[in-house]
C-alpha cells in the first residue's frame, strides 16, 4: 500500500479515527488556533468601539453644567461626591455628545452587507484583518480628530463604523469554513465571549487611563487601543488562513476531518461561488434568525446605552456605580456562554437532542428568564439591592443566546453565513439607533418609576416576539441552496492536496 495515502475510516464524527501516514497531527489543532485568534479579534474590535463612551466623560468640561448634582426618583437631589474627575478640554453639550456617540452606527449600518460579499468573493482573512487594522489606525488618530473639533471627531466615528461593519460577516464566514458541526456551539461561545471581555475591559480600564497622566490622560485610551489592535493584526496575518484547504501547516488528519464533517467535495477545478441571495431572502429559517437577533440586540444595545441612566435617575447611583453595573453582566455572560456551549455540543454529539431542539430550547430559556427578571427589576421600587441583582442576572442570561439563535446561522447556511450575518447586522443596527431616542421619548429628562416600568414591559414584548418567531420557524438543518455551494467556497487545494500523488478529481468521502 502506498504510504502517502490517507486512509479514512468511515466515520467523520471523530478526528482521531482518521489514519494519516504523510503528516503527523499538530500538537495544537489549527482550528483551535483560529478560535483563539477570533476571540482576540472580537475583544479588540469591540473594545475599539466602546472605549469612547468612557473616555468622553474625561474629554468634556461639564463643570459649569451642574452635572455633579444628581436628581433621582428614589433619593431626590444629591451631590455626586464620588465624582473626582477634573474638567475636560472640550465644551460640548449633551446633544453634541450624543451625535459623537451615535455617529458610529451611521457608518456601521452600510458596510455589513458588503462585508459578507467581500468575505465570499475576496478573502475573509483579509477582510477581517484589514477591518481591525484600519480600526486601530482610526483609534490612534482619534485624539488628533478631537482637537480639530467635534465635526472631525464625528467624521472619524462614521469611518470607524464603516470599517468595523466588515468585521463580523467575515468572522462568521471563517467559523463556517473551519468549525465542524459537533464543535460549533463551544467554538462559537468561546470566540463570541471576546466581545464580552472586550466590553468589560474597555468599560473599566479607560476610566483609570483617562484619570491618569499616562500619555496625556484620555488620549492614552485610544493610543493603547490602537496599539493592541496592531499587535493583533501582526498575529492574525501570520497565523490565520481562509480555509483548511489552503493552510500550509494543518495536518492531513485535521484537514480531512473538517472537510468531511462539512461535506466538502474537493477538486482541482473549483467553481466560482455564487451567493444565492434570492434563496436567502425567501428562507423562513433565515428570517427567523434575522428577526430574533434584531429583537434581542435591540434590547442589548438599549441597555448598553441606558443602564447608567436608569440606575442614576431612579435608584440614585452615581456615575461610577452605574458604569460598573453596566459592565458586570459581560463577565457573567462570557462564563455562562462558554459553559452552555460545551454542554450543548455534548448533548448534540451524543444525539440526546436534535440541533434545532437545542437552539430553540436555549433561546426560549433565555427569553423567559430575562422577561421575568426585567419585570422584577421594574417593580423593585426603591429596593436598590433587588433591582441590581435582578438586572445583573437578567443580563447574564444573554450568554444563553450564544448557543441558541446566534450559532444557528452556521447550522442553516455555513457557506453563506457571512451574507446572512451582514443582513442581520444591518437590521440590528437600525434597532440600536432607534433605542436611545425611544427611551428619551418614554422617560423624558429624568423619568419616573412608572415610565421606566412601561419601558421594561415594552422590552419584554420585543423579547417575546423574537423568541416566538424563532421557535416557530427556525431550523437545525443546512438549507438545500447552501449545500449547493459545498466545495465552491475554498479556492484551491482540497482533496488533491491531501493525496498529491493523484491527479484525479475524486471527491472526498461524504456521510
N, C-alpha and C positions, 0 to 999 in steps of 0.2 A: 504493500500500500504506500502511496506517495506521502511522504512525511509533511509535505507543505499544505495538505488539505485540512480543512476544518470539518470535523465530524459532529454535526448537531444531533443530539438525542431529541426525539420528537416531543418535546415539552418546553415551550418557550416561556414558562412561568418562572423559571429559576436560572439565573446566570451561571450558577455552579454546574448545571447539567450540560454545559457546552464544553466539549473537549477540544482544546486548541493545541496544535503541535508547532505552530510557527512563531508565536509570540506569547510570552507569559502574561498573566493578568497583572494589571497595575497594582501597586501596593495600596493606593487610594483610587477607587473608581473615578474616572474622569467626570462622570456626570455629577458626582458629589462635589468636585472642584467647582463645577458650574453653579451648583446650588449655593456654595459659599460666596462666589463672586456676585451672584444675583442678590443675595442678602445684603452684601456691602453696597451694591449699586442702589438698591432701594433705600438703604439708610442714608446714603449721600444725597440722592436726588430729592428725597422728601425733606431732609434737613435744609437743603439749599432753598426749598420752597417756603418753609415756615419760619426761618430764622428772623426775617424782617419783622414779624408780628411782635417779637420781644424786643428786638433792637430799637424799634421805633419809639418805644417808651423813653429810652435814654437819648434819642435823637431830638425829641421835640421839647421845646420850652413851654411848660404848662404852669409855670409859677404864678402867672397873672390870671389864670382862668378859674381859680378856686377848686382845681381838681383834687387838692389834698383834703378837701372837705367832702364827706361822703354822706349820701342820703339813702336810707334803706327802709323797706316796708316794716321789718321786724324791730329795728333798733333806732329808727329815726335819724336825726342829724348827728354825725360824729366826725371827729377829726381822724384821718388815717395816719396814726402815729408811726406806723411801720414804714411809711414812705420816707426813705433816706436818700433817694436819688437827687442829684443836683440838676439844675436847669439845663436842658438840652440846647443845641445850637440853632434849631430851626423853629420859626414861629408859624407853624402850620396848624390851622384849626381842625376841628373834628371832621368836617366834610372833606378837607384835603387829605387827611389821613385815611379816610375811608376810600377815596379814589386810589390812593397809593396801594393799599392792601388789596383792593379788588381788581387792580389792573392786570394782575397775573392771569386771571381767568378769561379775560378778553383775548389773550393770545392763545391760551391753552385750548380754548373752545375749537379753534380752527385747524389745529395740526394733528389731532388724534387720528382721524380717518386717513390722511396722507401717510401718517406713521405706519399704519397697517400695511399699506401698499408698498412703502419703501422696504419693509421687512420681508415681504414675499418676493418682490421683483428685484431688489438690490441685495441688501445684506442686513440681517437682523443684528449681527455683531457690530457692524459699523454704525448702524442707526442708533443703537443703544449707547455705544461708546462715545460717539460724537455728541449725542444729547447731553451726556454727563460732562463732557469736556467743555462744550460751549456754556453750559450752566455754571461751571466752575469759573470760566473766564468772566462771565457777566457778574458773578459774585465778587470777584476781585476788583471789578470796575464800579461796583455799586457805590462805595464812598465818594468816588470822583463824580458819579452821576448826581448824587445828593447835593454835593457842593455846587453843582451847576444849576440847581433849582429843582423844584418838585416836578416840573414838566419833564425834565430829563430823566428823573428817577421813575416816573410813571412809564415813560417810554421803555426804559430798561426792564421794567417788570413785565410789560407786554411781550417784549422779545424773549424774556425768560420763560414765559408761558408757552410761546410758540415752540421754543426749543424742547421744553420738557414734555410737551404733548406727544412727541415722537417716542418717548421712552417706554411707556407701558405696553403699547402694541407690540414692540419688539421683545419686551420681556415675556409676554405671553407666547409669542411665536417660538422663542427659544425653548420654553417649557414644553411646548407641543412637540418639538422635534427631538427632545432629549429624554423626556421622562416616561418610562414605562407605565402603563395604566395602573399597575399594582402599587406604584410608588407616588402617584400624583398627589394624594392628599397630604402626605407628610412632607414631600419636597416643596409643594406649594405653600404649606403652612410655614415652613422654615423661611423660604425666600420672602414671603409676604410679611413676615414678622420684622423684616428690615425696615419697613415703613413705620411700624410702631416704635422700634428702637430709635430710628432717626427723629421721629416727632418728639419722643421722650427726651433725648439728648439735647435737641435744639430748642426745646421749650425751657430747659433748665440751665444749660451751660451758657447760652448767650447772656443771661441775666448777670452772671458773675463776670463775664468778659466785658460787658458794657459798663459795669460799675468799676472796672479796674483801670490801671494806667497802661495796660499792655497794648502796644501799637495804637495808642490814642483812644482807648476805650471802645466805644461802639464800632468803629471801623474794624477792629480785630475780629468781630463776629463774622464778617464777610471775608476777610483775608484767610482766616483759618478754615472756613467752609470751602473756599475756592482751592486752597492748598490740598486739603484732604480729597477733594474731588479729582484733582490732577493726579495725585498718588494712586487713586483707584483706577484711573484711566490707564496708567502705565501697566498695572497688573492685568487689567482687562484685555488690552490689545496684545499682551504677551501670551495669555493663557486661554482666552476664550476663542471658540470657533463656532461657525454657523450650525453645523450638524455633526453627528458621529462619523458620517461618511467622508468628511474632509479633515478630520482631526488627525494629526500626524503621530500622536503618542498613544492613542487609545489602543487597548488590547483587542485582539480579534474576538475573544470571548465576549467582552462587554459590547463591542460593536454589533455582533450578531444577535446578542440578547436584546438590545434596544431595537434593532431593525425588525426582528421577528415579532417582538411584542407589539410594535406599532404597525405590523403588517405592511412593511415597505416592500415593493417589488423593484429590485435594482437592476439596472443595466447600464452599459456604457453610453447608450444613446438616450438622453433624457429629454422629455418633452418640456416645453416652457410652461410653467404653471399658469393657469387661468383662474382667477378668483371668481367663484360662482356667486356674484353679488345678488342677482335676481333670486336665486335659491335661498341665499342667506336672508333676504328681506321678506321672503314668503314663508319662512320656517317658524312655526309656533314655538318649538323649544328655544330658538334663539331669542324671540321676543319675550318669552318667559324670563330669560336671564336679564335682558335689557331692562324690562320694566321693574323686575325685582331689585336689581342693583341700583337703578335710578332712585327708587323709593328709599332703599337702605342708606345710600350715600347722601341723599338729601338730608336725612336725619344726622348722619355723621358730620357733614360739613356745617350744618346748622349749629350743632353743639360745639364743634371745634371753635367756631367764632363767638358763640353766645353764652357758653358756660360761665365765663367770668362775670358777665353782665347779670345772669340770674343770681349767682351766689353773692354778688355785690349789692344788687338793688333789692333783693328780697331778704337774704339771710344776714346781710351786713358784714360780709367778709371783706378784708382789704384786698388790694390788687395782688399782692404776693400770694395770699392764701387762695384766692380764686384761680390764679395761674397754676398753682400746684394741683388743685383739684382737676383742672383741665388736662394736666399731663399724666396723672397717676394711672388712669384706665389703660393707657397704652401698654404699660408693663404687664398688667393682668391679661390684656388681650393677647399679647405676644406669647405668654406662658400657656394660656388656655388653648390658643390656636394650635400650637405645636403638639401639645398632649392629645388633643382631639384628632389632629391629623394622623398621628401614628396609630391611634385606636381605630380610626375609620379605615385605614389601609388594612389593618389586621382583620377587621370584620369582612371587608370585601374580598381579600385574598383567600380567606377560609370559607367563602361562599355562605356565610351566616346570613347576610342580607345582600340584596342587589345594589348596584351603584345608585340607581335613581332613588331607591328607598332611603339610602344613607343621606344623599344630598337633600331630599325633601324633608326627611326627619330632622336633620340638624338645623335646617332653615326654620322649620316650624318651632323647634325648641327655642331658638334664638329670638324669634318674633314674640312668642308667648311670654318668655321671661322678661324681655325688655319692656313690653307693654305694661305688664303687672308692676314692674319696679319703677317705671317712669311715672305711673299714676300714683304710686306710693310716695314718690318724691314730691309730686304736685300737691298732694294732700297732707304732707307732713307739717304744714303750718310753719310755725317758728321753731320747731324742733330741729335745730341745725344738725345734730348728730344723725338723726334718722334720715334727713334729706341727703347728707353727704354719703352715708353708707348705701342707701338705695340707689343713688345716682351712680356711684362708682361701680357697684355690682352690675347695674343695668348696662353701662357702657362696656364693662368687661365681657359681657356676653356677645359683643361684636366679634370676639375671637372664634365663636362657634360658626359664624357665617363663612369663614375662610374655606372650610371643607364642605360647605353647603353650596350655595349658588355661585360663589366665586370660582371654584375649581371646575364647576360644571361646564364651563366653556371648553375646557380641554377634553371633556368626555364626548361632547357632541360634535366638535369640529377641531381636532388638533392641528390640522393642516391649514385651516382658515381662521384660526383663533386670533391672529393679530388684527384682522379686519373687523371681526366681531368686537374685540376689545376697543378698537378705535370708535366704532359706532356707540358702544356702551359708554365710554368716557365722554363722548360728545354730549350724550343725554344727561349724564350725571353732572357735568359741568354747568349745564343750564340750571339744574336743580340747585347747585351750590351758589349760583348767582342770585337765585330767587329767594333763598333762605333769609339772609340778613334783612333785606327790605321788608319781608313778611313779618319778621319778629318786631321790627320797628313799628309796623302798622298796627300790630295787635297789642304790644306792650307799652306803646307811647315812649315818653322820655325815661321814666324810672320803672313804671309798671306796677300794678297791684298783684296780689297773690291770685286773685280771681282771673286776671288777664293771662297770667302765666299758666293757670290751670286749663284755660281754653287752648293755649298753645300746646300743652302736653297732650290733650285729647286729640288735637289735630295730628300731632306726631304719631300717636298710636294708630290713628286711622290710616296714615300713609304706610306705616309698617305692615299693618294687616292686609292692605291692598297688595303690596309687593309679595307678601308671603302667600296669599291666596292664589294669585296669578301663577306663581312658581309651582305651587302644589298641583294646580290643575293641568299645566301644560309642559312642565319640564320633562326631559328625557335623560336616560343614562347611556344611550346608545350613540355611537358615531353615526352621523347622518349620511345617507347614500351619496349626496352630492359632494360631501367632503371625502368619502372613501375613494372617489374617482381621482382625487389628487394624490393618493398614496404612490410614492415613488417619483413624483414630479417635483417635489419641493427641494430636495437636495440636488445640487447642481453638478456633482461629479462623484467619482468613486463608486460607492455602493458595493454590490456583491462581488464584482470582479476585482475590487481592491483587496478583498479578503483572500480570494484564490487567484493570485495574479499569474498563475500558470495556465489559466483558462481564458480563451478569447470569446467564448460563447456568451450569450445574453440570458443565461439561465436565471430565472427569478429566485429570490430567496424563498425558503420554506414559509408557508403560511399556516396559521391554525386551521 
